[in-house]
Amino acid sequence: MFRYTRATLVIEIVTIIAAIVMLLPFWILLVTAFKTGDQVLKSSAFALPGQPTLQNFVTLLSPASSSSGNIFAGLGTSLLITGGTILCLIALGSITAYVLSRTTRKWGNRTYYLFLIAIILPTQLGTLPLYIGARNLGLVGNPIGMILIYSGQLLPLSVFLYTGFFRRLPREYEEAATIDGANRLQVFARVVFPLMSPATGTVAILAGLICWNDFFTALIFLNGTEWQTLPVVMYNYVGSLVSQWNLIFAVVIVSMIPILAFYVFAQKRFIQGYAGGLKS
């Protein structure tokens, strides 16, 4: 039976204080985006705007603004690359993990350990040879190349997450489908994969966050082209604004909306995925 003690009270107080501290940057971001330039300079960063205004967002997204086209283009490119990468990771990661988790041969475990090593190694170490190879194949400066690059970088993480779920899945489902006449591909597509929705949600959210927020790789492979992602567009845009923090923070909020909406949509699967991992 749960008892509310002094220790519980202390834990609650510490948790609330920690939550407030972590939310302070978001609070500053939010209130500043609705301030005018004069209010930003004259008022405290934590203070509410005297007269909240949407003019920053209107200026940012106005057709007359020279940067609005770039921001909308950056949003579209980020959505395209992130969505394509997620689809590739779900398709390739789930099939690869299923094979590795069901094989009884030694190469299965060895290959799985290679994927684990790939997670530990920093991807920046291979940036130069990756760039040279992508350039020779004509994959620099276009979204297809970025989807392939991100898929290759994040495939070990996808395989790792899916393998943990596949290993906990009872094989009775597959055996029953096999007895009914289903082949291996049908068993995976119709029986196994639908049961992996928590893992799929986890892979989609983690990969989506990484791809959407990535700046370094997109800057190297896409800067100076018409296919710049939103972080690169924001970087160039912020450089032109210098110290207009109300407009800068408005750009940041615009960039956060799609990924926050995706997380709200898929958070149930994400939580189920982590809960399933903890049970093991």
Backbone bond lengths (Angstrom), bond angles and torsions (degrees), N, CA, C in turn:
res aa  C-N    CA-C-N  psi(-1)  N-CA   C-N-CA  omega(-1)  CA-C   N-CA-C  phi
1 M - - - 1.465 - - 1.536 109.37 -
2 F 1.313 114.92 134.09 1.468 119.62 -177.81 1.528 110.53 -74.91
3 R 1.338 115.10 133.91 1.463 121.54 177.41 1.522 108.93 -122.91
4 Y 1.325 114.70 130.14 1.465 120.60 179.44 1.524 108.35 -84.07
5 T 1.321 116.05 110.09 1.454 121.66 -176.59 1.531 110.43 -113.98
6 R 1.340 114.58 178.14 1.467 119.57 176.77 1.521 111.21 -63.28
7 A 1.341 115.78 -35.71 1.464 118.81 178.52 1.524 110.80 -63.46
8 T 1.320 116.62 -38.28 1.468 120.25 177.35 1.524 110.64 -64.01
9 L 1.336 116.33 -40.94 1.458 120.49 178.11 1.521 111.41 -62.24
10 V 1.330 116.73 -43.04 1.464 120.94 178.78 1.526 110.57 -62.50
11 I 1.330 116.05 -43.19 1.470 120.10 179.52 1.524 110.64 -62.17
12 E 1.328 116.49 -41.92 1.460 119.99 179.20 1.529 111.36 -63.65
13 I 1.323 116.49 -42.73 1.464 120.11 -179.80 1.532 110.50 -63.93
14 V 1.327 116.22 -45.20 1.464 120.04 179.01 1.523 110.70 -62.33
15 T 1.327 116.67 -40.45 1.465 120.50 179.44 1.522 111.34 -64.02
16 I 1.328 116.48 -43.21 1.467 120.35 179.35 1.524 110.92 -63.95
17 I 1.331 116.72 -43.09 1.469 120.28 179.05 1.530 110.44 -62.93
18 A 1.332 116.37 -43.47 1.464 120.15 179.18 1.529 111.33 -62.72
19 A 1.340 116.18 -40.33 1.464 119.86 178.62 1.523 111.18 -63.91
20 I 1.339 116.52 -41.59 1.473 120.42 179.18 1.529 110.50 -63.38
21 V 1.323 116.56 -42.82 1.469 120.71 -179.85 1.526 110.52 -62.45
22 M 1.329 116.66 -42.87 1.465 120.07 -178.51 1.525 112.25 -71.04
23 L 1.335 117.35 -26.51 1.463 120.71 -179.42 1.530 113.04 -87.31
24 L 1.319 117.46 -11.00 1.461 120.02 -179.31 1.537 113.07 -58.51
25 P 1.334 120.03 -46.04 1.473 118.21 178.03 1.530 112.77 -59.45
26 F 1.341 116.33 -38.69 1.460 118.90 178.67 1.528 110.93 -66.64
27 W 1.319 116.93 -36.41 1.464 121.24 177.75 1.532 110.56 -63.22
28 I 1.334 116.34 -45.50 1.463 120.34 177.62 1.529 110.55 -60.78
29 L 1.315 115.77 -43.37 1.463 120.63 178.60 1.526 111.23 -59.05
30 L 1.324 116.00 -44.83 1.462 120.87 -175.34 1.528 112.05 -68.66
31 V 1.335 116.80 -49.17 1.476 118.83 -176.00 1.524 111.29 -70.23
32 T 1.321 117.55 -33.51 1.464 119.74 -179.01 1.522 111.52 -68.43
33 A 1.333 116.27 -33.92 1.465 119.98 -178.77 1.519 112.20 -65.35
34 F 1.331 117.50 -19.75 1.466 121.11 -178.94 1.531 112.10 -106.40
35 K 1.320 116.96 13.88 1.467 121.16 177.27 1.521 110.50 -101.67
36 T 1.312 115.15 158.29 1.458 120.53 171.32 1.524 109.28 -82.77
37 G 1.315 116.04 170.27 1.457 119.30 179.80 1.509 112.80 -61.25
38 D 1.325 117.65 -38.98 1.470 121.00 179.49 1.526 111.26 -67.39
39 Q 1.322 117.54 -40.01 1.461 120.56 179.43 1.521 111.58 -64.94
40 V 1.312 117.24 -35.37 1.466 120.45 178.51 1.525 110.52 -62.76
41 L 1.316 116.50 -39.66 1.461 120.72 -177.39 1.527 112.93 -78.45
42 K 1.336 118.43 -31.05 1.452 121.87 -172.18 1.527 114.21 -99.01
43 S 1.327 118.36 -21.03 1.461 120.56 -175.88 1.517 110.54 -108.50
44 S 1.331 114.72 165.96 1.461 120.34 177.51 1.521 110.39 -69.07
45 A 1.329 115.10 152.24 1.465 119.29 179.53 1.523 111.88 -64.62
46 F 1.335 117.02 -25.93 1.464 120.78 -178.48 1.530 112.40 -89.00
47 A 1.334 117.77 -13.14 1.456 120.96 -173.90 1.516 111.45 -74.02
48 L 1.341 115.23 145.78 1.454 120.75 174.74 1.522 109.96 -67.49
49 P 1.329 118.34 148.32 1.468 119.59 177.56 1.523 110.88 -66.52
50 G 1.330 117.18 135.52 1.454 120.88 -179.94 1.512 111.88 -60.19
51 Q 1.315 116.61 -44.34 1.458 123.19 175.86 1.524 108.23 -132.07
52 P 1.332 116.94 93.00 1.473 119.79 -178.24 1.529 111.00 -55.96
53 T 1.303 115.89 138.47 1.456 121.04 -177.77 1.529 110.53 -136.21
54 L 1.315 114.90 147.12 1.466 121.76 174.84 1.522 111.35 -99.15
55 Q 1.316 116.52 8.99 1.461 120.71 -175.18 1.523 111.67 -62.05
56 N 1.330 116.78 -31.57 1.470 119.16 178.97 1.525 110.90 -61.83
57 F 1.324 116.60 -43.60 1.460 120.56 179.56 1.530 110.86 -71.47
58 V 1.339 116.51 -36.16 1.467 120.09 176.97 1.524 110.07 -63.17
59 T 1.330 115.90 -44.93 1.461 120.24 178.33 1.516 111.63 -63.27
60 L 1.318 114.80 -40.76 1.462 120.43 -177.48 1.520 111.96 -65.75
61 L 1.330 116.94 -43.29 1.469 121.99 -172.81 1.519 112.54 -102.52
62 S 1.306 118.12 5.43 1.461 120.78 179.97 1.528 110.53 -68.00
63 P 1.348 116.77 139.67 1.471 119.33 177.33 1.526 112.70 -59.18
64 A 1.350 115.40 -25.44 1.471 118.72 -179.98 1.515 112.68 -75.63
65 S 1.333 116.05 -16.31 1.455 119.56 -179.05 1.522 110.06 -75.11
66 S 1.310 116.64 135.33 1.466 120.93 -178.85 1.512 112.23 -69.00
67 S 1.347 116.22 -19.75 1.465 119.89 -177.17 1.507 112.88 -96.40
68 S 1.350 118.59 -13.64 1.463 120.40 -173.90 1.505 111.69 -62.44
69 G 1.346 115.85 -40.46 1.460 117.81 178.69 1.509 111.79 -61.71
70 N 1.357 116.50 -40.78 1.460 119.88 179.03 1.516 111.66 -64.76
71 I 1.339 117.04 -38.57 1.463 120.18 -178.78 1.518 110.68 -67.37
72 F 1.331 117.28 -44.63 1.455 119.98 177.57 1.530 110.83 -64.84
73 A 1.319 116.78 -39.35 1.467 120.39 177.13 1.524 110.42 -65.16
74 G 1.343 116.13 -40.02 1.463 119.16 177.47 1.512 112.42 -64.12
75 L 1.342 116.58 -40.35 1.462 119.97 175.95 1.516 111.26 -60.32
76 G 1.330 116.18 -45.79 1.465 119.80 179.93 1.519 112.44 -63.17
77 T 1.335 115.90 -42.67 1.471 119.31 179.63 1.523 111.48 -65.68
78 S 1.328 116.75 -42.23 1.463 120.02 178.94 1.529 111.07 -63.82
79 L 1.321 116.62 -41.65 1.469 120.19 177.54 1.525 110.83 -62.54
80 L 1.328 116.51 -43.02 1.463 120.86 -179.37 1.525 111.54 -63.76
81 I 1.325 116.33 -48.98 1.464 120.48 -177.57 1.517 110.99 -68.11
82 T 1.324 117.34 -44.37 1.467 120.44 -179.26 1.519 110.85 -64.58
83 G 1.336 117.34 -46.15 1.458 120.33 179.40 1.520 112.53 -63.23
84 G 1.334 116.81 -43.59 1.463 119.65 178.53 1.511 112.60 -64.06
85 T 1.322 116.78 -39.59 1.467 120.60 178.43 1.519 111.64 -64.86
86 I 1.330 116.90 -42.95 1.467 120.72 179.62 1.529 110.52 -61.19
87 L 1.321 117.28 -44.13 1.462 120.51 179.49 1.533 111.09 -62.29
88 C 1.327 116.53 -43.45 1.470 120.16 179.10 1.522 111.26 -63.70
89 L 1.328 117.01 -42.90 1.461 120.50 -178.69 1.522 111.68 -66.68
90 I 1.326 117.37 -38.62 1.461 120.20 179.02 1.529 109.94 -66.49
91 A 1.336 116.97 -44.08 1.465 120.69 -178.18 1.529 111.37 -68.36
92 L 1.325 116.81 -54.19 1.465 120.57 -176.28 1.523 112.22 -72.83
93 G 1.342 116.55 -42.43 1.462 119.83 -177.50 1.514 112.84 -65.17
94 S 1.325 117.85 -41.25 1.461 120.22 -178.60 1.521 111.78 -67.95
95 I 1.327 117.10 -43.31 1.476 120.11 -179.99 1.520 110.51 -66.10
96 T 1.333 116.48 -45.26 1.467 119.73 179.90 1.524 111.23 -62.10
97 A 1.311 117.07 -45.37 1.462 121.01 -179.51 1.522 111.11 -64.78
98 Y 1.317 117.68 -37.11 1.465 120.72 179.51 1.528 111.13 -63.93
99 V 1.330 115.43 -43.12 1.474 119.33 178.35 1.521 110.80 -64.53
100 L 1.335 117.23 -44.91 1.458 120.71 -178.37 1.529 112.14 -66.18
101 S 1.311 117.14 -34.70 1.467 120.17 -177.48 1.520 112.77 -79.68
102 R 1.334 117.49 -20.33 1.464 120.03 -177.33 1.523 113.55 -103.42
103 T 1.331 117.70 -14.97 1.453 118.69 179.06 1.524 110.70 -74.86
104 T 1.325 116.09 147.01 1.466 122.01 179.13 1.530 111.77 -106.55
105 R 1.291 117.51 5.23 1.459 121.26 -178.13 1.532 110.76 -89.44
106 K 1.324 114.87 160.78 1.460 119.99 -175.42 1.523 112.41 -66.47
107 W 1.332 116.85 -31.44 1.457 118.39 -177.01 1.529 111.57 -64.73
108 G 1.325 117.16 -22.61 1.460 120.18 179.12 1.523 111.84 -63.82
109 N 1.344 116.27 -50.38 1.463 119.81 178.81 1.524 112.14 -65.95
110 R 1.315 116.43 -38.10 1.465 119.46 -179.72 1.529 110.89 -65.58
111 T 1.309 116.07 -41.85 1.465 119.56 177.64 1.519 110.97 -64.79
112 Y 1.325 116.82 -38.94 1.462 120.76 178.59 1.528 110.43 -62.74
113 Y 1.325 117.78 -40.75 1.456 121.01 178.31 1.535 111.40 -66.00
114 L 1.326 116.60 -32.57 1.467 119.28 176.03 1.527 110.63 -64.43
115 F 1.317 116.55 -38.47 1.466 120.03 176.25 1.534 110.54 -64.13
116 L 1.324 116.91 -38.83 1.462 120.00 178.43 1.525 111.03 -64.10
117 I 1.344 116.47 -40.93 1.462 119.99 177.61 1.526 110.43 -62.89
118 A 1.343 116.09 -38.43 1.465 120.03 179.76 1.527 112.00 -63.81
119 I 1.335 117.43 -29.45 1.463 120.30 177.21 1.521 110.44 -68.37
120 I 1.337 116.38 -37.63 1.460 120.92 -176.30 1.523 111.63 -73.42
121 L 1.333 117.45 -38.20 1.459 120.72 -175.89 1.531 111.08 -66.97
122 P 1.324 118.78 134.56 1.472 120.91 176.90 1.523 110.95 -70.14
123 T 1.314 116.28 131.59 1.462 120.35 -177.06 1.527 112.22 -68.42
124 Q 1.348 117.23 -21.69 1.464 119.25 -178.53 1.525 112.25 -63.76
125 L 1.355 117.06 -21.86 1.459 119.43 -179.58 1.522 111.97 -63.35
126 G 1.327 116.87 -28.92 1.462 119.91 -177.20 1.518 113.48 -102.74
127 T 1.328 117.70 16.59 1.462 119.78 -175.88 1.525 112.29 -63.66
128 L 1.331 117.36 -46.16 1.467 120.44 -176.75 1.529 112.64 -63.98
129 P 1.352 119.28 -53.61 1.473 117.64 177.93 1.529 112.40 -63.98
130 L 1.336 117.07 -32.96 1.456 119.89 177.49 1.525 110.83 -64.26
131 Y 1.316 116.45 -41.72 1.467 120.37 179.38 1.529 110.75 -64.55
132 I 1.333 116.24 -43.40 1.468 119.68 -179.96 1.529 110.65 -63.12
133 G 1.333 116.09 -44.15 1.466 119.72 179.16 1.519 112.00 -64.73
134 A 1.344 116.68 -42.95 1.464 120.17 179.64 1.524 111.37 -65.72
135 R 1.323 116.75 -37.29 1.468 120.05 178.57 1.513 110.98 -65.18
136 N 1.331 116.64 -41.85 1.459 120.27 179.58 1.523 111.78 -65.18
137 L 1.327 117.17 -27.68 1.467 121.34 179.73 1.522 112.53 -93.40
138 G 1.319 117.38 0.94 1.457 120.80 179.60 1.515 113.87 73.74
139 L 1.335 116.62 29.38 1.459 120.81 -177.17 1.526 113.14 -104.55
140 V 1.317 117.61 5.54 1.463 121.29 178.35 1.526 109.30 -90.43
141 G 1.328 115.43 133.14 1.457 119.49 176.49 1.501 115.03 86.22
142 N 1.338 118.69 17.81 1.463 120.92 177.02 1.526 109.49 -143.87
143 P 1.334 118.19 154.70 1.474 120.88 -175.47 1.517 113.86 -66.66
144 I 1.330 118.31 -29.47 1.466 119.89 -179.96 1.523 110.21 -62.06
145 G 1.331 115.98 -43.79 1.453 119.52 177.81 1.514 112.18 -61.63
146 M 1.339 117.16 -40.40 1.463 120.42 179.78 1.527 111.18 -66.72
147 I 1.324 117.09 -38.24 1.467 119.94 177.69 1.519 110.29 -62.30
148 L 1.334 116.91 -42.75 1.469 120.37 179.15 1.526 111.14 -66.70
149 I 1.326 116.87 -39.81 1.460 120.56 -179.47 1.527 110.95 -66.26
150 Y 1.320 116.80 -48.81 1.463 120.26 178.87 1.530 111.53 -63.38
151 S 1.318 116.59 -38.59 1.470 119.70 179.02 1.523 110.92 -62.83
152 G 1.328 115.71 -41.56 1.458 118.77 178.10 1.523 112.48 -67.28
153 Q 1.315 117.32 -38.17 1.465 120.70 -179.29 1.523 112.40 -70.63
154 L 1.324 117.23 -35.99 1.466 120.99 -174.49 1.520 113.68 -99.81
155 L 1.333 117.72 -3.46 1.466 119.40 179.41 1.533 112.75 -60.52
156 P 1.343 120.30 -40.45 1.472 118.76 176.60 1.525 112.98 -58.28
157 L 1.312 118.42 -40.45 1.462 121.24 177.90 1.523 110.41 -63.93
158 S 1.326 116.93 -43.04 1.459 120.77 179.07 1.524 111.32 -62.68
159 V 1.317 117.05 -44.45 1.474 120.92 179.46 1.522 110.40 -63.77
160 F 1.320 116.86 -41.48 1.464 121.01 179.43 1.531 111.40 -60.29
161 L 1.316 117.58 -46.18 1.458 121.07 -178.61 1.526 111.48 -67.31
162 Y 1.319 116.67 -44.90 1.463 119.73 -178.82 1.523 111.76 -67.12
163 T 1.334 117.62 -38.75 1.464 120.41 -177.88 1.515 111.18 -61.24
164 G 1.322 117.54 -41.27 1.457 120.34 178.44 1.516 112.46 -59.35
165 F 1.321 117.04 -38.18 1.465 120.12 179.09 1.525 111.42 -74.34
166 F 1.321 117.12 -41.24 1.462 119.98 -179.60 1.525 111.71 -62.66
167 R 1.310 116.80 -36.88 1.466 119.89 -178.58 1.526 112.39 -69.37
168 R 1.336 116.65 -23.61 1.465 119.76 177.60 1.523 113.01 -90.83
169 L 1.322 116.26 -8.74 1.466 119.79 -178.38 1.530 109.93 -78.99
170 P 1.324 118.45 123.59 1.478 120.36 177.68 1.522 111.09 -59.51
171 R 1.322 116.77 143.22 1.457 120.84 -177.99 1.524 112.48 -84.04
172 E 1.322 118.46 -2.92 1.457 120.71 -179.37 1.523 111.52 -61.17
173 Y 1.360 116.56 -34.94 1.459 119.68 178.89 1.530 110.71 -62.08
174 E 1.315 115.98 -44.78 1.463 120.10 -179.30 1.515 111.55 -68.01
175 E 1.322 116.72 -40.10 1.469 120.10 179.32 1.522 111.23 -64.16
176 A 1.323 116.49 -39.07 1.466 119.63 179.17 1.530 110.73 -65.83
177 A 1.336 116.99 -41.12 1.462 120.26 178.64 1.521 111.24 -66.71
178 T 1.328 116.92 -36.75 1.460 120.76 178.36 1.521 110.72 -65.44
179 I 1.312 117.01 -40.75 1.468 121.07 177.91 1.526 110.93 -62.28
180 D 1.339 116.15 -33.75 1.465 120.71 179.01 1.518 112.95 -76.40
181 G 1.345 117.66 -2.30 1.460 121.17 175.00 1.511 115.82 103.33
182 A 1.312 118.00 7.96 1.463 120.56 179.73 1.526 110.35 -79.60
183 N 1.336 116.07 140.67 1.465 118.92 175.16 1.521 109.85 -82.74
184 R 1.341 116.62 -179.05 1.465 120.81 -173.54 1.532 111.36 -63.88
185 L 1.333 116.81 -40.89 1.458 119.72 -179.69 1.525 111.22 -67.24
186 Q 1.319 117.25 -40.33 1.461 120.83 178.17 1.527 111.43 -65.79
187 V 1.326 116.21 -37.44 1.462 119.79 177.52 1.518 110.37 -61.69
188 F 1.330 115.50 -43.47 1.465 118.85 -179.36 1.526 111.38 -67.88
189 A 1.332 117.09 -47.15 1.461 120.71 -173.46 1.523 112.86 -71.99
190 R 1.326 118.25 -36.94 1.458 121.09 -171.90 1.522 114.10 -100.97
191 V 1.337 116.81 -21.44 1.465 119.36 -175.43 1.523 111.43 -115.20
192 V 1.330 116.83 -54.36 1.459 121.05 -171.28 1.521 111.95 -76.23
193 F 1.333 117.21 -51.91 1.457 119.92 -174.32 1.526 113.23 -60.82
194 P 1.336 120.51 -41.88 1.475 118.65 177.08 1.526 113.76 -60.01
195 L 1.333 117.87 -26.67 1.462 120.63 178.42 1.519 112.04 -77.83
196 M 1.326 116.37 -10.02 1.460 121.37 -176.80 1.524 112.90 -96.27
197 S 1.324 117.89 19.68 1.468 119.62 -177.56 1.532 113.23 -59.16
198 P 1.356 121.03 -37.26 1.478 118.37 174.95 1.525 112.86 -61.35
199 A 1.339 116.26 -41.52 1.467 119.27 178.04 1.518 110.80 -67.02
200 T 1.316 117.04 -39.56 1.464 120.76 178.85 1.521 110.74 -62.71
201 G 1.331 117.19 -42.45 1.462 120.19 177.09 1.515 112.30 -62.64
202 T 1.334 116.18 -40.24 1.465 119.97 178.94 1.520 111.53 -64.28
203 V 1.340 116.02 -46.14 1.469 120.56 178.52 1.523 110.88 -61.71
204 A 1.332 116.38 -43.24 1.463 120.27 -177.37 1.526 111.27 -63.34
205 I 1.327 117.49 -44.27 1.463 119.89 -177.19 1.529 111.29 -70.72
206 L 1.325 117.36 -46.45 1.466 119.47 -179.34 1.524 111.32 -63.30
207 A 1.334 116.51 -46.64 1.466 119.74 179.06 1.521 110.93 -65.62
208 G 1.336 116.52 -38.75 1.458 119.53 178.77 1.519 112.39 -63.08
209 L 1.327 116.79 -42.67 1.469 120.41 178.19 1.520 111.40 -62.83
210 I 1.327 116.25 -43.31 1.463 120.01 -177.97 1.520 110.74 -65.54
211 C 1.327 116.97 -47.14 1.468 120.46 -178.32 1.526 111.46 -67.31
212 W 1.320 116.11 -42.89 1.469 119.73 -176.20 1.529 111.51 -65.27
213 N 1.323 116.90 -38.65 1.464 120.74 -175.61 1.521 113.55 -92.46
214 D 1.329 117.89 -6.24 1.460 119.22 -176.03 1.531 110.75 -66.66
215 F 1.301 114.38 133.72 1.468 120.65 -179.64 1.518 111.81 -115.85
216 F 1.323 116.50 -42.72 1.464 120.51 -172.30 1.528 111.76 -62.11
217 T 1.333 117.23 -53.30 1.460 120.53 -176.61 1.528 111.16 -63.86
218 A 1.339 116.40 -43.18 1.464 119.67 179.59 1.519 111.28 -64.66
219 L 1.336 117.04 -36.24 1.465 120.15 178.63 1.521 111.00 -64.97
220 I 1.330 117.06 -39.35 1.464 120.92 -178.38 1.528 111.35 -70.64
221 F 1.323 117.16 -42.72 1.460 120.84 -170.23 1.526 114.21 -97.00
222 L 1.344 118.27 -17.02 1.465 119.26 -173.41 1.524 114.11 -125.61
223 N 1.311 119.16 -11.21 1.466 120.13 -175.51 1.529 110.66 -62.61
224 G 1.326 114.73 135.43 1.459 119.97 -179.83 1.509 114.27 87.28
225 T 1.338 118.32 3.05 1.458 122.12 178.40 1.531 109.70 -111.21
226 E 1.325 116.47 175.68 1.465 121.05 177.66 1.523 111.79 -80.47
227 W 1.330 118.31 -3.77 1.462 122.49 -176.51 1.523 111.85 -108.60
228 Q 1.305 118.60 36.28 1.456 121.27 179.57 1.528 110.41 -71.28
229 T 1.326 115.81 137.73 1.458 119.96 177.32 1.521 110.25 -78.15
230 L 1.315 115.94 169.93 1.465 120.18 -175.55 1.532 112.84 -61.45
231 P 1.348 121.22 -42.06 1.473 118.79 177.41 1.526 113.25 -59.11
232 V 1.333 117.42 -36.98 1.464 120.12 178.79 1.523 110.30 -70.74
233 V 1.340 116.84 -40.81 1.461 120.45 176.49 1.525 110.29 -61.57
234 M 1.336 116.75 -42.97 1.461 120.82 177.98 1.525 110.76 -61.19
235 Y 1.310 116.68 -41.04 1.465 120.76 179.58 1.526 110.91 -60.58
236 N 1.321 117.44 -46.25 1.456 120.44 178.98 1.519 111.66 -68.66
237 Y 1.343 115.51 -36.50 1.463 120.00 -178.50 1.529 111.26 -70.03
238 V 1.329 116.09 -43.03 1.463 120.25 179.34 1.517 110.43 -63.30
239 G 1.308 117.56 -36.54 1.450 120.39 177.93 1.516 112.79 -61.82
240 S 1.341 116.85 -31.80 1.463 120.35 179.36 1.522 112.78 -81.02
241 L 1.349 116.72 -20.53 1.466 120.40 -178.11 1.523 112.91 -85.79
242 V 1.304 117.19 -19.99 1.456 124.03 179.76 1.531 110.44 61.51
243 S 1.330 119.58 -93.14 1.468 121.51 -174.57 1.524 113.17 -122.73
244 Q 1.314 118.47 23.49 1.458 121.42 177.26 1.538 108.69 -84.70
245 W 1.329 114.59 78.83 1.456 120.00 -170.03 1.528 112.64 -67.09
246 N 1.301 118.48 -28.03 1.461 119.35 178.20 1.529 111.17 -64.41
247 L 1.324 117.28 -41.11 1.460 120.81 177.08 1.526 111.52 -72.75
248 I 1.324 116.43 -38.21 1.461 120.34 179.22 1.528 110.70 -62.15
249 F 1.332 116.72 -45.26 1.462 120.17 -179.32 1.528 111.36 -70.17
250 A 1.330 117.12 -29.10 1.464 119.73 174.43 1.530 110.71 -64.42
251 V 1.326 116.58 -38.75 1.468 120.55 176.02 1.521 110.37 -62.45
252 V 1.322 116.71 -42.94 1.465 121.02 -179.65 1.530 110.88 -61.71
253 I 1.327 116.96 -42.52 1.468 120.40 179.84 1.526 110.75 -64.30
254 V 1.325 116.72 -41.88 1.471 120.16 177.76 1.525 110.41 -59.79
255 S 1.319 116.98 -39.46 1.464 120.23 -179.62 1.527 112.38 -71.05
256 M 1.328 117.46 -24.27 1.460 121.28 -178.18 1.526 112.76 -81.66
257 I 1.324 117.92 -26.33 1.464 121.26 -172.09 1.538 112.84 -58.64
258 P 1.343 120.34 -50.04 1.474 118.87 -177.67 1.517 113.57 -61.28
259 I 1.339 117.83 -43.46 1.463 119.19 -176.54 1.521 111.03 -72.78
260 L 1.328 118.29 -32.50 1.459 120.68 175.06 1.527 110.88 -67.14
261 A 1.327 116.73 -40.25 1.463 120.35 177.43 1.524 110.69 -63.28
262 F 1.331 116.64 -40.39 1.464 120.04 178.32 1.519 111.19 -65.75
263 Y 1.324 116.83 -39.50 1.463 119.63 179.32 1.525 110.94 -66.43
264 V 1.326 117.73 -41.81 1.470 120.32 177.98 1.515 110.47 -61.17
265 F 1.331 116.45 -38.63 1.462 121.13 -179.77 1.528 111.99 -67.64
266 A 1.350 116.80 -37.85 1.472 120.19 -173.11 1.520 113.52 -108.67
267 Q 1.332 118.58 9.50 1.461 119.73 -174.55 1.531 112.72 -64.55
268 K 1.335 117.59 -31.04 1.462 119.97 179.96 1.516 110.35 -60.96
269 R 1.343 116.17 -47.33 1.466 119.97 178.32 1.515 110.98 -66.18
270 F 1.309 117.02 -36.12 1.462 121.27 -179.78 1.520 110.61 -63.12
271 I 1.328 116.97 -45.64 1.465 121.39 179.00 1.519 110.80 -66.32
272 Q 1.332 117.11 -39.97 1.457 120.29 176.78 1.521 111.15 -62.09
273 G 1.347 115.69 -37.61 1.454 118.59 178.60 1.509 113.25 -63.46
274 Y 1.328 116.69 -44.56 1.463 119.68 178.03 1.506 111.80 -68.85
275 A 1.332 118.14 -37.27 1.459 120.91 178.12 1.523 110.89 -63.49
276 G 1.330 115.24 -40.27 1.464 118.27 177.88 1.500 111.60 -64.85
277 G 1.360 117.44 -37.32 1.448 120.00 178.43 1.513 112.21 -66.99
278 L 1.318 118.25 -34.98 1.457 120.81 -179.38 1.516 112.34 -69.68
279 K 1.337 117.01 -29.56 1.444 120.07 -178.68 1.520 112.58 -67.93
280 S 1.338 114.49 -26.18 1.451 117.02 -179.97 1.513 111.71 -73.73
